[in-house]
Amino acid sequence: MPVVSKIVGRLPLAVFLLLVLLAAMGGQTAQPASPPTIIFMTDFGIVDDSVAICRGVMYSIMPQVRIVDITHDVPAFSILDGARFLDGAAPYYPAGAVFVVVVDPGVGSTRKAIVAKSKRGQLFVLPDNGLLTLIEQRDGIEAAREITNRDWMIGAKLSSTFHGRDIFSPVGAHLARGEDWTQVGPEVPVAQLVRLQLQPATIDEQGLHAEVIALDGPFANLVTNVDADVFARLGYKLGDKVTFKMGEHEITAPFVKTFSDVAIGEPLLYIDSRGHLGFSANQAFAAKKYGIKPPVKLEIPRKK
């Protein structure tokens, strides 16, 4: 102990304080910072090299980037499904996340390629064709800019049919690298952004007037535009049987918590994992069983 005291007594004060701090930390090591992340979605599918090429462009600009795929199986040309999947995934990523979305039936036309910043602080690199509609409804859009900066694109001559490679992927990588997003190009007034014309669910004295808008994945469950709190206003409780009209079909199904609450092959209404009213048939592919192809009208009376 006397030897330690002599050594400590000879140390500069700053070094001594540093040693005390390290001892107090108990040998803890700092956690490594998470790598920059791009969340990527397209309707390209995976039967050819399109997705791999886009990922290669991103890696060539930002080798350390982490790319997370939402899906590359958005139904071809379906802006509504792209908007729906984007809206479903975005809440699970933090402010500062960069989304690159290419569902672009208007590629090569006069539609704008843009970067938009939501009021949550997330950045979206995509065509201005309505893909942001549901994000705007939930989070709001703070600002948007048209992509015109050729230094952020690739290729001496831009393709008229592969902006996913030439524009959206490199711009996403520049943003993930931390470059100033306002350098991408001139501001676009938020009010001028393209929006999908979606009809909201409504309730009157007769009941609910809504729409089946999509299929839920490979199981052919039917997704509606009815939020759980809107459906609750009709008065139904778990276990109640509901008779409703879906397209040309009149169907009676119980309102239950999950698929196994009914026998195999039987129909059910339920609140899905995104908080919307859904319709299914337990292990029986409801859309095929009832011959329903969205979009179709949905009419549900108030509970008597």
C-alpha positions, 0 to 999 in steps of 0.5 A: 500500500505505501508503494501504491501511495507513492506512485499515485502521488507522482501522477499528474492530477488529470491522469489520476482522475482518468484512472479513477473514472475507469475504475468507476466504470468497472471495466465497461466497454462502450457499445458500438454505434449502429451502422447507418440503415436504409430501409428498402422496398420495391415491386421488382420481385427477386427473379432477376438482378434488379434488387441486387444491382440497387443494393450494389449501388448503395454499397459502392457509395456507403460500404458500411450501410445496413440495408433492411428489406421491407419486401420486393414483392409489392404487387406490380404497379400497386402504389396503394400496397406500397403506401400500405406496407410503408405505413406499416413498417415506418413506425418501427424505425427511428428518426433519421432512418432513410427509406428507399421505395421504388414502386414506380409505374410512371418511371421516365414520365414527368412524375418527380423523383423526391426526398421527403422528410416526415415530422418524425424526422424520417427521410423518404426517397421515392417517386412522387406518386402517392406512396407517401399518402398514409405516412402524411396522414399519420406523421405529417410531412415537414418538407420535400425536395425534387431530386435534381443533383446529378452528382448524387446520381449514377451513370453518364446517361440516366436510364429512362426505365431504371431510376431505382438504380440510377436515382433512388438508390444512390440518393438513399446512400448519400443520405445514409452517409450523412450528407445534407438532404437539402442539397438533393435539389429544389424544394417542392411545396408539400401541398403539391405532392401527389396523394392517393384519393382514398375514401375514408370509412364513414358511419351514418344511421344505417351503419358503416360504409367502407371498403376492402382495400387489399389482401394480407399476404399469402393467406388471402385475408382481406384488409379493410380501411376500417380502424378498430375504433371506428368499428367499435362505434357500431356496438359489436363485442367479441363473440357477436355474430355480424351480418354484412355485405362485402361486394355482392356477397352477404356474409355472417361471421363472428367477431373474434380475437383470432383465427383459431376462435372459429373452426377450420374453414369458417369465416371471421371478422377480427382486428388485424395486427395493424389495427384495422378490421379484417375478414378471413376464413380459418386456414381457407384463403377467404379471398379465394373462397368468396371470390373477392378481389379488392377493392370492393365495397363493405357495408356493416349495419349497426348492432341492433 
